[in-house]
Each structure stands twice: as C-alpha cells, then as structure tokens.
Amino acid sequence: MFRRTFLALPALGVLAYSGIAAANDISALEEAARKEGAVYSVGMPDGWANWKDTWQQLTEKYGLKYSDTDMSSGEEIAKFANEGVNATADIGDVGLEFGPIALARGVTMPYKTTTWDQIPDWAKDAEGNWVIGYTGTIAFLVSADVANPPTSWADLLKGDYKVTMGKVGSGAQDNASILAAAVSQGGSEKNLRPGVELFQKLAEQGRVVGSGVTPALMERGEIQVAPLWDFNALNYRDVVGKDKFKVIIPSDGSVTSGYATIINKHSKNPNAAKLTREYILSDAGQINLARGYARPIRFDHIELPADAKEKLLPSDQYKAARPIDPTLWTSDAAKEISQLWRDLVAPKM
C-alpha cells in the first residue's frame, strides 16, 4: 500500500490530492474545503449520534452545504464502488467490521487527522483509510419493573423475565450481543457457540422474545430486558423516562464496536470530506457525538461539558468490555450465528 501526502499549492489556494494530509496543512485544507463549498454524506442522518449539530457547525464555520442519504454500511460501500468516478457521495459512516471491507474494495481515500495519535490502534486503519469516531458497547436495557435486575450474562439465567432479541444473524446489534454473551462464557469471534447456547437455555425456559426494541414497546411494558448498543439503550431510556429503565454494561463480559468514517476515493469534494473527518474527531465534534449518546473515541482526551457527560455511562462500567477484532468479525461470523440460532434457539422459542 502506498503512503502519500497532501501538497499545499498556495498559488491556487487548494490541496492537490496525493494521499494523507500532514497536520500543518490544516489552514490550506480549510481554504480548499471552502472553495468546494459542499459535502455529501451517506449513513449520517441528523437524528443519529447527533450528526445534526456537526453538519450545522460545518455550515456555520466553513460555509459547507450538505445533504445526507441514510443507508446501511454495506449499501454505502456498494454505492462508492458502483458509482466510481461518477461519485455523488463524499463521506460515509460504517460499522467497524465494514472498514476493512471498504479498504479491500478499493473505495477509500486515506486521511489522518491531527488527533490521530489519540485514537487507539484497534479503532483505525494504519494508513488512514477508516477511523472510528464513536463507539458502542453492548449493554442491558432493563425495566424498573424487573425485581432482580441482571448485571451479568450469568444473571440472565437466574431470572424469570423475558429477554428481547430482534434480528439475530442479520442485525449488527444482535450479532454483537451474541458475541458479548460468548465472551462472557469463554468464547470469542471464532467461538460463538457459547453465546448462542446461553440463549438456547433462555429459550428452553420460554424467555426469549424475537422482536425489535422501540420506545413505544417499552412504554407498553413489552420490554423487560434487552441487549442493545449502549447509545441506543441510553437514548431509548431518556425518551421513555429515566425512572422506568436502567442501562447496565454486563460485568462478566461485553464487546465494544464503533462506527468509522470512510472517505470516497472518487469524492468530488475531497477536501471538504477530509475537513469533515477532522471536525468529527476534534473536541467539538466529539462533544457533538456525546450529546447524541455516542461514546467519543477520544473520550479520555477531552473534557465533556456536563450536559454531554450526563448522556453517557460512567467509565467504570466498561471494565469488562473489550474491542471487537475487525479482522475476525466478518460476514462469516454473521452466517455462523444465523445457522446456530436456527438450529439451537429458534425451535425452542
């Protein structure tokens, strides 16, 4: 893989693309982005992770107009690949496991931000082709009506409440929940069976509900316990009422994933796209994400204002969580989970 650099061209007031920008190119990058005047995203809608504030600030600060088309991670990569040089999107936000897939498809443009050294190695491509902006960790959303709320996966087997799982095999959140359960039982990305077997035991007790989680279902009392990304669980809790639900990271094991920006190799506004990534990973951009319940990847390097901090769980809840390995967490894992679920859990539900 070739390592490249940005070269400033002061006479033109733009940056000629030849790879990764150095920190001292930021002024020129800002100027070039202003000249492009727009950035078009996919999978970064206003209502997800508080992208609304980031887009608004990019418009106010740099004059960038924007629009977003919401789509899944796989659809984003397919769009970049299918459009090629006729690109209509500049930047996207994909699940952790899709970063390496985008790189393998050859659709990414590398760019390292000025905050690069504060981002854990597991959360970025070494050459800057993808980088996590915020994380999600599997947590339990627990109704206040549950008498003995579970604090671990082992606790689930001791209760009499229902456990809701929506899209096992096809949903990233539910698949990560299976992995988290597997980790708690000594499993891993390459040994998912212990996680499925835990749900097999719950199904044998008649305690697994196959549906999604929504605030409406929560308000109707139809959700008792559900494994969810922490940012979804916290958001839903606040919508319904903090006194009605708790959010707990399981103490015997969980997994942390995240969402990564990918910049389109054929972007028509490459400097605006790079500046967008720069802003997302700046203090201001990270605070925006926290205000959307998403845990910033630079959490340990920024001072969150009180209103943002109260949207997140305390750091000590995450002691038993570990990052997902994106080199092992592939589409093969989803296929295995789907097959195991069909064989071991579905017949008993």
WOSUL-V948593 format. One record per helix or strand. SS is the DSSP state (H for helix, E for strand). FROM is the first residue (numbers start at 1). TO is the last residue. If there is no record, write none. Layout:
BEGIN
SS:FROM:TO
SS:FROM:TO
END
This chain:
BEGIN
E:5:5
E:7:9
E:14:16
E:20:20
H:23:36
E:38:42
H:51:62
E:65:69
H:73:86
E:91:95
H:96:105
E:108:108
H:116:118
H:121:123
E:124:124
E:131:143
H:153:156
E:163:164
H:172:184
E:188:188
E:191:191
H:193:204
E:208:209
H:215:219
E:225:229
H:230:240
E:245:248
E:254:264
H:270:280
H:283:291
E:295:296
H:299:301
H:306:309
H:315:318
E:321:323
H:331:348
END
